[in-house]
Amino acid sequence: MDLPETAVAAEGAPSEQELVDEGDIAADYIEELLDIADIDGDIDIDARAGRAYLSVTAGSDSNLRLLAKPDTVTALQELTRLAVQAKTGRFSRLILDIAGSRDARAGELASLVDHAISRIEGGAAAASLPPMSSYERKLVHDLVSERGYVSASEGEGHDRHTVITAK
């Protein structure tokens, strides 16, 4: 795992060693799942923004794409987080990417943001996006900010969504 040597854990944030441990536990869990399902895949472990990040990739002839659907990736990520939590006793903010699914979803989110901003530029006071995970909302907030607009999360639980407005 590539981590900066000067990484210092903020209060409440996982330490460098805790991220390494999370990544290793998660990789073991995913590797076992891939073996059981007889699916080919290579696992890379990284740390990004205080989170362990697992990326599962394979060649074009692999059956890994069976697991790359957004709902499947989300479910596997939650199961992997629970496996990590069971071993460490700590909540995990681990991110799982299967066959580039996160990049594909980031592209979809960018399109949603573009469409919402065009509605605002067309005269709408605000534009609401569909409910999404906290990770996806963070990506949306970053995209909206880059475009010079303002966003806020509203709602509770599974209905939590992002609302975009002009400055």
PADRENDREN-530075 format. One record per atom (N, C-alpha, C): x, y, z; atom name. Coordinates in nm, 4 decimals, always signed. Atoms other than C-alpha are relative to their C-alpha. Layout:
# PADRENDREN-530075
X,Y,Z,CA .
...
END
This chain:
# PADRENDREN-530075
+0.0854,-0.1166,+0.0000,N .
+0.0000,+0.0000,+0.0000,CA .
+0.0896,+0.1223,+0.0000,C .
-0.0814,-0.1211,+0.0083,N .
+0.1423,+0.3375,-0.0957,CA .
-0.0588,+0.1079,+0.0884,C .
+0.0421,-0.1055,-0.0908,N .
+0.1081,+0.5817,+0.1926,CA .
+0.1158,+0.0961,+0.0190,C .
-0.1086,-0.0934,-0.0254,N .
+0.3027,+0.9020,+0.2456,CA .
+0.0636,-0.0281,+0.1354,C .
-0.0687,+0.0278,-0.1253,N .
+0.5668,+0.8579,+0.5112,CA .
-0.0330,+0.1023,+0.1071,C .
+0.0315,-0.1051,-0.0966,N .
+0.4562,+1.1817,+0.6718,CA .
-0.1460,-0.0026,+0.0412,C .
+0.1426,+0.0064,-0.0344,N .
+0.0953,+1.0667,+0.7070,CA .
-0.0164,-0.0002,+0.1516,C .
+0.0286,-0.0091,-0.1421,N .
-0.0331,+1.1631,+1.0482,CA .
-0.1499,-0.0128,+0.0177,C .
+0.1426,+0.0218,-0.0217,N .
-0.3669,+1.0412,+1.1731,CA .
-0.0600,+0.1167,+0.0775,C .
+0.0741,-0.1033,-0.0716,N .
-0.6070,+1.3181,+1.2673,CA .
-0.0806,-0.0697,+0.1089,C .
+0.0773,+0.0575,-0.1084,N .
-0.8089,+1.2697,+1.5814,CA .
-0.1233,-0.0690,-0.0557,C .
+0.1137,+0.0766,+0.0476,N .
-1.0640,+0.9970,+1.5108,CA .
+0.0218,-0.0637,-0.1364,C .
-0.0285,+0.0578,+0.1310,N .
-0.9165,+0.9230,+1.1682,CA .
+0.0889,-0.1229,+0.0186,C .
-0.0844,+0.1189,-0.0142,N .
-0.7555,+0.5831,+1.1113,CA .
+0.1473,+0.0323,-0.0225,C .
-0.1444,-0.0171,+0.0171,N .
-0.3792,+0.5646,+1.1449,CA .
+0.0446,-0.0723,-0.1259,C .
-0.0574,+0.0667,+0.1162,N .
-0.1544,+0.4490,+0.8625,CA .
-0.0059,-0.1516,+0.0176,C .
+0.0012,+0.1443,-0.0250,N .
-0.1252,+0.1051,+1.0217,CA .
-0.1427,-0.0545,-0.0016,C .
+0.1391,+0.0456,+0.0026,N .
-0.5017,+0.0796,+1.0697,CA .
-0.0512,-0.0120,-0.1435,C .
+0.0391,+0.0091,+0.1408,N .
-0.5539,+0.1512,+0.6982,CA .
+0.0648,-0.1207,-0.0672,C .
-0.0690,+0.1181,+0.0532,N .
-0.2951,-0.1136,+0.6101,CA .
-0.0739,-0.1263,+0.0453,C .
+0.0715,+0.1161,-0.0538,N .
-0.4742,-0.3619,+0.8382,CA .
-0.1359,-0.0170,-0.0680,C .
+0.1302,+0.0061,+0.0669,N .
-0.8157,-0.2749,+0.6871,CA .
+0.0149,-0.0539,-0.1418,C .
-0.0218,+0.0444,+0.1370,N .
-0.6816,-0.3211,+0.3357,CA .
+0.0337,-0.1473,-0.0084,C .
-0.0385,+0.1418,-0.0004,N .
-0.5251,-0.6566,+0.4174,CA .
-0.1186,-0.0902,+0.0327,C .
+0.1174,+0.0794,-0.0383,N .
-0.8378,-0.7892,+0.5885,CA .
-0.1018,-0.0022,-0.1139,C .
+0.0967,-0.0102,+0.1098,N .
-1.0600,-0.6652,+0.3067,CA .
+0.0474,-0.0809,-0.1209,C .
-0.0539,+0.0752,+0.1138,N .
-0.8305,-0.8147,+0.0407,CA .
-0.0161,-0.1503,+0.0223,C .
+0.0187,+0.1425,-0.0308,N .
-0.8399,-1.1538,+0.2151,CA .
-0.1456,-0.0405,-0.0190,C .
+0.1434,+0.0275,+0.0111,N .
-1.2206,-1.1364,+0.2313,CA .
-0.0423,-0.0076,-0.1472,C .
+0.0375,-0.0040,+0.1423,N .
-1.2597,-1.0411,-0.1365,CA .
+0.0651,-0.1153,-0.0752,C .
-0.0690,+0.1110,+0.0664,N .
-1.0005,-1.2979,-0.2476,CA .
-0.0735,-0.1321,+0.0241,C .
+0.0744,+0.1219,-0.0320,N .
-1.1925,-1.5714,-0.0678,CA .
-0.1322,-0.0037,-0.0753,C .
+0.1261,-0.0075,+0.0738,N .
-1.5186,-1.4559,-0.2251,CA .
+0.0222,-0.0316,-0.1480,C .
-0.0301,+0.0270,+0.1407,N .
-1.3623,-1.4559,-0.5735,CA .
+0.0319,-0.1479,-0.0221,C .
-0.0323,+0.1421,+0.0110,N .
-1.2250,-1.8075,-0.5133,CA .
-0.1261,-0.0859,+0.0060,C .
+0.1250,+0.0753,-0.0146,N .
-1.5644,-1.9385,-0.3981,CA .
-0.0840,+0.0109,-0.1267,C .
+0.0816,-0.0244,+0.1191,N .
-1.7366,-1.7828,-0.7012,CA .
+0.0724,-0.0387,-0.1291,C .
-0.0820,+0.0351,+0.1156,N .
-1.4562,-1.8999,-0.9348,CA .
+0.0066,+0.1151,-0.1006,C .
-0.0127,-0.1208,+0.0813,N .
-1.4054,-1.5452,-1.0628,CA .
+0.1449,+0.0466,+0.0074,C .
-0.1378,-0.0478,+0.0064,N .
-1.0659,-1.4217,-1.1788,CA .
+0.0057,+0.1482,+0.0348,C .
-0.0195,-0.1412,-0.0307,N .
-0.9375,-1.0933,-1.0407,CA .
+0.1278,+0.0237,+0.0770,C .
-0.1183,-0.0438,-0.0727,N .
-0.6299,-0.9116,-0.9168,CA .
-0.0408,+0.1121,+0.0941,C .
+0.0380,-0.0978,-0.1020,N .
-0.6561,-0.7032,-0.5998,CA .
+0.1166,+0.0938,+0.0273,C .
-0.0966,-0.1031,-0.0367,N .
-0.4691,-0.3772,-0.5446,CA .
-0.0536,+0.0738,+0.1215,C .
+0.0374,-0.0710,-0.1225,N .
-0.4717,-0.2032,-0.2061,CA .
+0.0690,+0.1353,-0.0007,C .
-0.0526,-0.1362,-0.0031,N .
-0.4240,+0.1713,-0.1667,CA .
-0.0677,+0.0732,+0.1153,C .
+0.0658,-0.0869,-0.0978,N .
-0.5121,+0.4509,+0.0743,CA .
-0.0220,+0.1339,-0.0667,C .
+0.0355,-0.1291,+0.0585,N .
-0.6904,+0.7653,-0.0376,CA .
-0.0888,+0.0746,+0.0983,C .
+0.0800,-0.0874,-0.0861,N .
-0.8203,+1.0480,+0.1778,CA .
-0.0441,-0.0705,+0.1285,C .
+0.0299,+0.0630,-0.1278,N .
-0.8034,+0.8444,+0.4982,CA .
-0.0865,-0.1241,-0.0093,C .
+0.0789,+0.1213,+0.0187,N .
-0.9762,+0.5377,+0.3522,CA .
+0.0857,-0.1068,-0.0650,C .
-0.0593,+0.1103,+0.0742,N .
-0.8543,+0.1961,+0.2517,CA .
-0.0800,-0.0116,-0.1292,C .
+0.0628,+0.0055,+0.1314,N .
-0.9280,+0.1521,-0.1193,CA .
+0.0453,-0.1283,-0.0678,C .
-0.0299,+0.1248,+0.0682,N .
-0.9477,-0.1897,-0.2859,CA .
-0.0502,+0.0074,-0.1425,C .
+0.0352,+0.0022,+0.1408,N .
-0.9482,-0.2224,-0.6608,CA .
+0.0196,-0.1417,-0.0508,C .
-0.0061,+0.1349,+0.0554,N .
-1.0293,-0.5553,-0.8244,CA .
-0.0066,+0.0132,-0.1514,C .
-0.0068,-0.0102,+0.1454,N .
-0.9270,-0.5830,-1.1888,CA .
+0.0275,-0.1377,-0.0595,C .
-0.0291,+0.1241,+0.0716,N .
-0.8950,-0.8564,-1.4497,CA .
+0.0048,+0.0303,-0.1480,C .
-0.0055,-0.0143,+0.1448,N .
-0.8351,-0.9067,-1.8189,CA .
-0.1395,-0.0006,-0.0610,C .
+0.1290,-0.0116,+0.0684,N .
-1.1102,-0.8600,-2.0750,CA .
-0.0728,-0.1337,-0.0123,C .
+0.0636,+0.1309,+0.0116,N .
-1.1742,-1.2365,-2.0887,CA .
-0.0497,-0.0532,+0.1346,C .
+0.0407,+0.0412,-0.1338,N .
-1.2538,-1.2519,-1.7152,CA .
-0.1518,+0.0139,+0.0174,C .
+0.1412,-0.0103,-0.0352,N .
-1.5992,-1.3024,-1.5688,CA .
-0.0222,+0.0971,+0.1167,C .
+0.0095,-0.0972,-0.1096,N .
-1.5316,-1.0253,-1.3123,CA .
-0.1131,+0.1001,-0.0230,C .
+0.1059,-0.0973,+0.0308,N .
-1.7820,-0.7998,-1.4926,CA .
-0.1336,-0.0387,+0.0645,C .
+0.1226,+0.0448,-0.0662,N .
-2.0543,-1.0118,-1.3266,CA .
-0.0201,+0.0704,+0.1334,C .
+0.0071,-0.0666,-0.1308,N .
-1.9722,-0.8319,-1.0005,CA .
+0.0071,+0.1524,-0.0099,C .
-0.0275,-0.1429,+0.0164,N .
-1.9233,-0.4815,-1.1469,CA .
-0.1248,+0.0878,-0.0076,C .
+0.1226,-0.0816,+0.0020,N .
-2.2887,-0.3687,-1.1442,CA .
-0.0051,+0.0841,+0.1271,C .
-0.0040,-0.0913,-0.1154,N .
-2.3353,-0.0672,-0.9127,CA .
-0.0620,-0.0560,+0.1281,C .
+0.0633,+0.0531,-0.1212,N .
-2.5784,-0.2368,-0.6723,CA .
+0.0803,-0.1154,+0.0592,C .
-0.0820,+0.1114,-0.0466,N .
-2.3559,-0.5441,-0.6529,CA .
+0.1258,+0.0505,+0.0692,C .
-0.1205,-0.0576,-0.0604,N .
-2.0447,-0.3359,-0.5829,CA .
-0.0336,+0.0603,+0.1363,C .
+0.0416,-0.0607,-0.1273,N .
-2.2305,-0.1437,-0.3116,CA .
-0.0240,-0.1072,+0.1060,C .
+0.0268,+0.1079,-0.0956,N .
-2.3503,-0.4655,-0.1478,CA .
+0.1296,-0.0677,+0.0443,C .
-0.1278,+0.0626,-0.0353,N .
-2.0039,-0.6244,-0.1634,CA .
+0.0854,+0.0918,+0.0866,C .
-0.0744,-0.0952,-0.0822,N .
-1.8504,-0.3073,-0.0216,CA .
-0.0506,-0.0040,+0.1432,C .
+0.0557,+0.0036,-0.1357,N .
-2.0878,-0.3186,+0.2752,CA .
+0.0366,-0.1300,+0.0711,C .
-0.0397,+0.1275,-0.0604,N .
-2.0180,-0.6880,+0.3348,CA .
+0.1485,+0.0011,+0.0380,C .
-0.1440,-0.0079,-0.0278,N .
-1.6433,-0.6215,+0.3147,CA .
+0.0252,+0.0898,+0.1203,C .
-0.0145,-0.0885,-0.1164,N .
-1.6756,-0.3313,+0.5585,CA .
-0.0372,-0.0729,+0.1284,C .
+0.0412,+0.0762,-0.1186,N .
-1.8613,-0.5600,+0.8007,CA .
+0.1058,-0.1031,+0.0386,C .
-0.1064,+0.0967,-0.0285,N .
-1.5871,-0.8235,+0.7685,CA .
+0.1186,+0.0692,+0.0663,C .
-0.1099,-0.0772,-0.0591,N .
-1.3236,-0.5586,+0.8452,CA .
-0.0366,+0.0402,+0.1431,C .
+0.0447,-0.0426,-0.1322,N .
-1.5264,-0.4273,+1.1381,CA .
-0.0008,-0.1181,+0.0985,C .
+0.0026,+0.1178,-0.0873,N .
-1.5706,-0.7798,+1.2782,CA .
+0.1402,-0.0364,+0.0483,C .
-0.1386,+0.0344,-0.0377,N .
-1.1903,-0.8298,+1.2792,CA .
+0.0684,+0.1098,+0.0795,C .
-0.0720,-0.1101,-0.0649,N .
-1.0827,-0.4827,+1.3955,CA .
-0.0764,+0.0616,+0.1164,C .
+0.0818,-0.0641,-0.1022,N .
-1.3733,-0.3725,+1.6142,CA .
-0.0236,+0.1473,-0.0280,C .
+0.0155,-0.1411,+0.0380,N .
-1.3707,-0.0356,+1.4299,CA .
-0.0832,+0.0111,-0.1271,C .
+0.0732,-0.0309,+0.1215,N .
-1.6031,+0.1145,+1.1708,CA .
+0.0987,+0.0235,-0.1135,C .
-0.0869,-0.0158,+0.1154,N .
-1.4482,+0.1024,+0.8242,CA .
-0.0683,+0.0863,-0.1055,C .
+0.0495,-0.0837,+0.1104,N .
-1.4883,+0.3616,+0.5471,CA .
+0.0593,-0.0481,-0.1324,C .
-0.0623,+0.0620,+0.1153,N .
-1.3301,+0.1258,+0.2946,CA .
-0.0813,+0.0226,-0.1278,C .
+0.0625,-0.0127,+0.1316,N .
-1.4039,+0.1802,-0.0751,CA .
+0.0423,-0.1198,-0.0839,C .
-0.0257,+0.1135,+0.0873,N .
-1.4327,-0.1144,-0.3123,CA .
-0.0328,+0.0390,-0.1433,C .
+0.0202,-0.0247,+0.1427,N .
-1.3924,-0.0762,-0.6872,CA .
+0.0189,-0.1321,-0.0725,C .
-0.0096,+0.1247,+0.0759,N .
-1.4615,-0.3701,-0.9159,CA .
-0.0082,+0.0333,-0.1480,C .
-0.0065,-0.0150,+0.1468,N .
-1.3585,-0.3576,-1.2822,CA .
-0.0316,+0.1429,-0.0450,C .
+0.0187,-0.1395,+0.0396,N .
-1.3587,+0.0227,-1.2923,CA .
-0.1383,+0.0557,+0.0277,C .
+0.1379,-0.0433,-0.0277,N .
-1.7115,+0.0546,-1.1532,CA .
-0.0059,+0.1395,+0.0635,C .
+0.0011,-0.1321,-0.0651,N .
-1.6198,+0.3610,-0.9429,CA .
+0.0222,+0.1117,-0.1010,C .
-0.0222,-0.1008,+0.1035,N .
-1.4848,+0.5526,-1.2424,CA .
-0.1236,+0.0156,-0.0876,C .
+0.1225,-0.0055,+0.0807,N .
-1.7950,+0.4621,-1.4423,CA .
-0.1080,+0.0775,+0.0753,C .
+0.1010,-0.0702,-0.0792,N .
-2.0183,+0.5844,-1.1581,CA .
+0.0352,+0.1481,+0.0117,C .
-0.0409,-0.1412,-0.0064,N .
-1.8151,+0.9069,-1.1263,CA .
-0.0403,+0.0717,-0.1285,C .
+0.0440,-0.0580,+0.1270,N .
-1.8882,+0.9693,-1.4954,CA .
-0.1502,+0.0228,-0.0024,C .
+0.1453,-0.0155,-0.0091,N .
-2.2603,+0.9124,-1.4361,CA .
-0.0364,+0.1184,+0.0900,C .
+0.0260,-0.1106,-0.0922,N .
-2.2520,+1.1546,-1.1414,CA .
+0.0320,+0.1336,-0.0660,C .
-0.0356,-0.1233,+0.0709,N .
-2.0759,+1.4165,-1.3553,CA .
-0.1110,+0.0388,-0.0976,C .
+0.1111,-0.0274,+0.0916,N .
-2.3569,+1.3855,-1.6116,CA .
-0.1218,+0.0514,+0.0753,C .
+0.1124,-0.0476,-0.0822,N .
-2.6197,+1.4252,-1.3386,CA .
+0.0214,+0.1454,+0.0425,C .
-0.0320,-0.1370,-0.0423,N .
-2.4430,+1.7379,-1.2118,CA .
-0.0134,+0.0958,-0.1179,C .
+0.0116,-0.0848,+0.1203,N .
-2.4173,+1.8803,-1.5663,CA .
-0.1465,+0.0295,-0.0319,C .
+0.1424,-0.0175,+0.0293,N .
-2.7892,+1.8249,-1.6222,CA .
-0.0658,+0.0926,+0.1038,C .
+0.0586,-0.0833,-0.1066,N .
-2.8810,+1.9802,-1.2840,CA .
+0.0425,+0.1459,-0.0162,C .
-0.0493,-0.1374,+0.0171,N .
-2.6624,+2.2856,-1.3490,CA .
-0.0655,+0.0655,-0.1213,C .
+0.0675,-0.0573,+0.1174,N .
-2.8175,+2.3321,-1.6928,CA .
-0.1431,+0.0393,+0.0342,C .
+0.1353,-0.0385,-0.0450,N .
-3.1612,+2.3366,-1.5241,CA .
+0.0056,+0.1309,+0.0788,C .
-0.0147,-0.1236,-0.0770,N .
-3.0383,+2.6074,-1.2851,CA .
+0.0297,+0.1164,-0.0947,C .
-0.0314,-0.1047,+0.0982,N .
-2.8873,+2.8058,-1.5726,CA .
-0.1218,+0.0351,-0.0848,C .
+0.1240,-0.0232,+0.0737,N .
-3.2274,+2.7702,-1.7416,CA .
-0.1071,+0.0682,+0.0830,C .
+0.0937,-0.0751,-0.0816,N .
-3.3968,+2.9455,-1.4517,CA .
-0.0502,-0.0680,+0.1261,C .
+0.0428,+0.0691,-0.1219,N .
-3.4624,+2.6832,-1.1842,CA .
+0.0758,+0.0563,+0.1202,C .
-0.0628,-0.0514,-0.1220,N .
-3.3916,+2.8022,-0.8292,CA .
+0.0968,-0.1026,+0.0595,C .
-0.0833,+0.1077,-0.0547,N .
-3.2452,+2.4645,-0.7304,CA .
-0.0265,-0.1266,-0.0812,C .
+0.0159,+0.1300,+0.0660,N .
-3.1983,+2.1139,-0.8647,CA .
+0.0394,-0.1089,+0.0981,C .
-0.0259,+0.1122,-0.0903,N .
-3.2223,+1.7979,-0.6555,CA .
+0.0451,-0.1211,-0.0799,C .
-0.0465,+0.1239,+0.0596,N .
-3.0345,+1.4819,-0.7400,CA .
-0.0627,-0.1170,+0.0753,C .
+0.0573,+0.1157,-0.0699,N .
-3.1551,+1.1313,-0.6533,CA .
+0.0814,-0.0372,+0.1233,C .
-0.0751,+0.0454,-0.1174,N .
-3.0581,+0.9733,-0.3215,CA .
+0.1224,-0.0810,-0.0408,C .
-0.1241,+0.0729,+0.0276,N .
-2.7048,+0.8334,-0.3110,CA .
+0.0790,-0.0141,+0.1290,C .
-0.0837,+0.0255,-0.1176,N .
-2.4379,+0.7140,-0.0702,CA .
+0.0785,+0.1252,+0.0381,C .
-0.0793,-0.1143,-0.0462,N .
-2.2262,+0.9532,+0.1346,CA .
+0.1241,+0.0187,-0.0880,C .
-0.1170,-0.0073,+0.0873,N .
-1.9256,+0.8713,-0.0847,CA .
-0.0379,+0.0682,-0.1315,C .
+0.0436,-0.0611,+0.1253,N .
-2.1190,+0.9614,-0.4001,CA .
-0.0382,+0.1459,+0.0196,C .
+0.0339,-0.1412,-0.0273,N .
-2.2568,+1.2795,-0.2405,CA .
+0.1257,+0.0843,+0.0120,C .
-0.1271,-0.0725,-0.0112,N .
-1.8985,+1.3809,-0.1572,CA .
+0.0561,+0.0286,-0.1388,C .
-0.0452,-0.0219,+0.1376,N .
-1.8020,+1.3328,-0.5222,CA .
-0.0816,+0.1097,-0.0672,C .
+0.0888,-0.1013,+0.0581,N .
-2.1038,+1.5412,-0.6273,CA .
+0.0338,+0.1378,+0.0559,C .
-0.0337,-0.1300,-0.0605,N .
-2.0187,+1.8201,-0.3797,CA .
+0.1283,+0.0561,-0.0625,C .
-0.1253,-0.0440,+0.0617,N .
-1.6667,+1.8349,-0.5247,CA .
-0.0226,+0.0472,-0.1435,C .
+0.0293,-0.0385,+0.1389,N .
-1.7964,+1.8455,-0.8842,CA .
-0.0747,+0.1332,-0.0064,C .
+0.0810,-0.1218,-0.0027,N .
-2.0499,+2.1165,-0.8002,CA .
+0.0870,+0.1200,+0.0359,C .
-0.0896,-0.1073,-0.0416,N .
-1.7886,+2.3277,-0.6238,CA .
+0.0937,+0.0405,-0.1130,C .
-0.0884,-0.0285,+0.1141,N .
-1.5525,+2.2976,-0.9221,CA .
-0.0704,+0.0818,-0.1074,C .
+0.0776,-0.0712,+0.1014,N .
-1.8316,+2.4317,-1.1424,CA .
-0.0464,+0.1374,+0.0491,C .
+0.0348,-0.1307,-0.0535,N .
-1.8833,+2.7341,-0.9124,CA .
-0.1416,+0.0097,+0.0553,C .
+0.1339,+0.0017,-0.0579,N .
-2.2168,+2.6294,-0.7631,CA .
+0.0081,-0.0489,+0.1442,C .
+0.0067,+0.0399,-0.1402,N .
-2.3293,+2.5397,-0.4114,CA .
-0.0874,-0.1247,+0.0099,C .
+0.0806,+0.1200,-0.0209,N .
-2.4590,+2.2038,-0.2916,CA .
-0.0110,-0.0286,+0.1494,C .
+0.0224,+0.0405,-0.1389,N .
-2.6016,+2.0676,+0.0311,CA .
-0.0723,-0.1341,-0.0012,C .
+0.0706,+0.1273,-0.0147,N .
-2.7168,+1.7253,+0.1444,CA .
-0.1241,+0.0232,+0.0842,C .
+0.1268,-0.0114,-0.0719,N .
-3.0770,+1.6980,+0.2580,CA .
-0.0620,-0.1378,+0.0126,C .
+0.0686,+0.1267,-0.0201,N .
-3.2973,+1.4192,+0.3889,CA .
+0.0736,-0.0872,+0.0999,C .
-0.0555,+0.0930,-0.0983,N .
-3.2303,+1.1254,+0.6161,CA .
+0.0117,-0.1399,-0.0584,C .
-0.0149,+0.1408,+0.0367,N .
-3.1083,+0.7702,+0.5701,CA .
+0.0121,-0.0221,-0.1496,C .
-0.0059,+0.0358,+0.1416,N .
-3.1671,+0.6170,+0.2287,CA .
-0.0580,+0.1081,-0.0909,C .
+0.0562,-0.1098,+0.0797,N .
-3.3487,+0.9345,+0.1160,CA .
+0.0933,+0.1200,-0.0071,C .
-0.0944,-0.1125,-0.0006,N .
-3.0432,+1.1585,+0.1690,CA .
+0.0472,+0.0259,-0.1424,C .
-0.0315,-0.0376,+0.1369,N .
-2.9757,+1.3467,-0.1524,CA .
+0.0675,+0.1380,-0.0013,C .
-0.0691,-0.1271,+0.0151,N .
-2.7943,+1.6536,-0.2857,CA .
-0.0882,+0.0988,-0.0735,C .
+0.0724,-0.1082,+0.0656,N .
-2.9537,+1.9849,-0.3748,CA .
+0.1044,+0.1033,-0.0438,C .
-0.0962,-0.0951,+0.0583,N .
-2.7614,+2.2234,-0.6032,CA .
-0.0700,+0.1332,-0.0228,C .
+0.0513,-0.1350,+0.0230,N .
-2.8128,+2.6007,-0.6119,CA .
+0.1134,+0.0881,-0.0523,C .
-0.1006,-0.0966,+0.0431,N .
-2.6376,+2.9009,-0.7639,CA .
+0.0529,+0.0708,+0.1241,C .
-0.0588,-0.0738,-0.1127,N .
-2.4071,+3.1061,-0.5391,CA .
-0.0800,+0.1234,+0.0300,C .
END
